[in-house]
Amino acid sequence: MFLLLILITAVPAYILGSLNGAIITSKMLYRKDIRDYGSGNPGLTNFYRTFGLGGFILVVLIDVIKTIAPVMFGGWLFAHYFDMVITEVGPLYRFFDLAYFGQVLAGFFVMLGHCFPLFYKFRGGKGVMAIGAIVIVVDWRLALISWGVFILITLLTRYVSLGAIFGSMAFSASMFLFNIGGIAEHTIVIMCVLLVVIRHIPNIKRLFKGEESKLKLKRSKE
């Protein structure tokens, strides 16, 4: 039962995660592929730098809904079958908080789909919007801290990549702070954070070289 629930949660989460708001919106509204412009990354930041605010909200809606839906479903599924799963895992139950486990498990596979999408030759984004949506579902306190760190770092440095990395780390740190979830949930969230960091390795290299692009509220006319 436990492995079956994992499959029922993970597979749809990965498939939905493979939908990319920036790619869908750029093709639908502009008849262009965001991957052919700017940094080539099919993410929200590159979309904004390329097309501005036009379509921005649609990108956010697609990426948030595709994340929140499977995350909520995963939490409901594991909580619904709580008694059966606890019976199956036996003494391991102390490592799990099943509702949180279902949520972060689904969230991780959504992020995998977003970063390595099935529909776009495994060439995807960096998972920032996905992890930002996951934390909103998991706990509003974690969301306030994580989004607060992201916004603060981004405004102070104007590096979205730096804000994304520290905001993601704040998700994991605040779970420990509020003692939310068990060992399994913390492990999965750390994996989510590592995925964000790994996807930002090129940005980190540019940061050290002083070549990383800063966020501009106004795009150049060029």
Secondary structure, 3 states (H helix, E strand, C coil): CHHHHHHHHHHHHHHHHCCCHHHHHHHHHHCCCHHHCCCCCCCHHHHHHHHCCCCHHHHHHHHHHHHHHHHHHHHHHHHHCHHHHHHHHHHHHHHCCHHHHHHHHHHHHHHHHHHCCHHHCCCCCCCHHHHHHHHHHHCHHHHHHHHHHHHHHHHHHCCHHHHHHHHHHHHHHHHHHCCCCCHHHHHHHHHHHHHHHHHCHHHHHHHHHCCCCCCCCCCCCC
